[in-house]
Structure formats: structure tokens, C-alpha cells
Amino acid sequence: MKKDNLIFLRPFNIKDPTLEEQNEFMMQEVLSIVELSPLGHVYNNDMLYEKDLRVFIPEEIKRHHPQWVVAENECATIALSMKMQKKILLNPKVVYNDLNYVSEYARQNTYGFFDAKHEHDYELFNSVYPNVAYYPQTDDLLLVNLKEIIQSIIETE
């Protein structure tokens, strides 16, 4: 598998988390790192902690020139605005400004996946981008749940 892909996992941003929430996040992150590492370089919470993601993520993309950027949640929201970059995004927050002046390259090379909590973002994203999927049966979709789909996209493009 190609290692010239960057994978940005969700940062830990739960306010006043319980021990159970912390442990669940850590276990999901460990599983994600193990499963997604063959697909590219994984940025976990330790690498993202206390960074201004709006600056850090574009800098990393410019520095590494990846074939694909794979990102979830807040990281996906930031990656959505990157131009001339192939992207696979999970639950990006989509606003109308993100849908203005979208190039044909971006339309064809940006994939979006959304869970039930992000139905409104799915509807906005779907109005412009053709490569989109909605999973209404789950409230907490993770990149690791989509590993085979992500792998297939990366290998065929």
C-alpha cells in the first residue's frame, strides 16, 4: 500500500470527559492506528494535540505532497478547503462557502462519508460532490469502519 497518503484522525476535544469517554477514545484511536497505518502516515491525537489545526494540516499537506488526504471530523473540515488535493473525508462540517467555486477536479476527487449525526452536512456536501455516502444507521462512524472502502478508492485512483 502507498505510504504517500496522510491520514488525520479525530482530535480529542471532549470537554470534561469521563474516564469511560477517555478510555473509549484511546481504544478507538489505537485500533485506527493499527488498521490504517498500511494505508499511509497516520496523525493521531498526540501529533495533533495543542496545534492550530487550521495551520498545521495545510502545512503538513504542502510539506509531504500526498497522493491522498484522509481525514475525519474537525480535520476533515479543514482538509475540505484544500485545493488540487485528492481527499477522503469523514463527517466534515460543511457550510455554503465550501460549495462555492468547486473545481471539477475537486468534485471528482473528493469523497465524503457521513453518519447520522451529520445528516445536514451530508445534504450540503451531496449537492456538489458526486462521491458521497450516508450511513443513517450509525451515530459514530470512524475511518477504521471504512478501511476497505478507503483502500479501494486509493488503489483505483
C-alpha positions, 0 to 999 in steps of 0.5 A: 500500500502507498505510504504517500497518503496522510491520514488525520484522525479525530482530535480529542476535544471532549470537554470534561470527559469521563474516564469511560469517554477517555478510555473509549477514545484511546481504544478507538484511536489505537485500533485506527492506528493499527488498521490504517497505518498500511494505508499511509502516515497516520496523525493521531491525537498526540501529533495533533494535540495543542496545534492550530489545526487550521495551520498545521494540516495545510502545512503538513499537506504542502510539506509531504505532497500526498497522493491522498488526504484522509481525514475525519471530523474537525480535520476533515473540515479543514482538509475540505478547503484544500485545493488540487488535493485528492481527499477522503473525508469523514463527517466534515462540517460543511457550510455554503462557502465550501460549495462555492467555486468547486473545481471539477477536479475537486468534485471528482476527487473528493469523497465524503462519508457521513453518519447520522449525526451529520445528516445536514452536512451530508445534504450540503456536501451531496449537492456538489460532490458526486462521491458521497455516502450516508450511513443513517444507521450509525451515530459514530462512524470512524475511518477504521469502519471504512478501511476497505472502502478507503483502500479501494478508492486509493488503489483505483485512483 
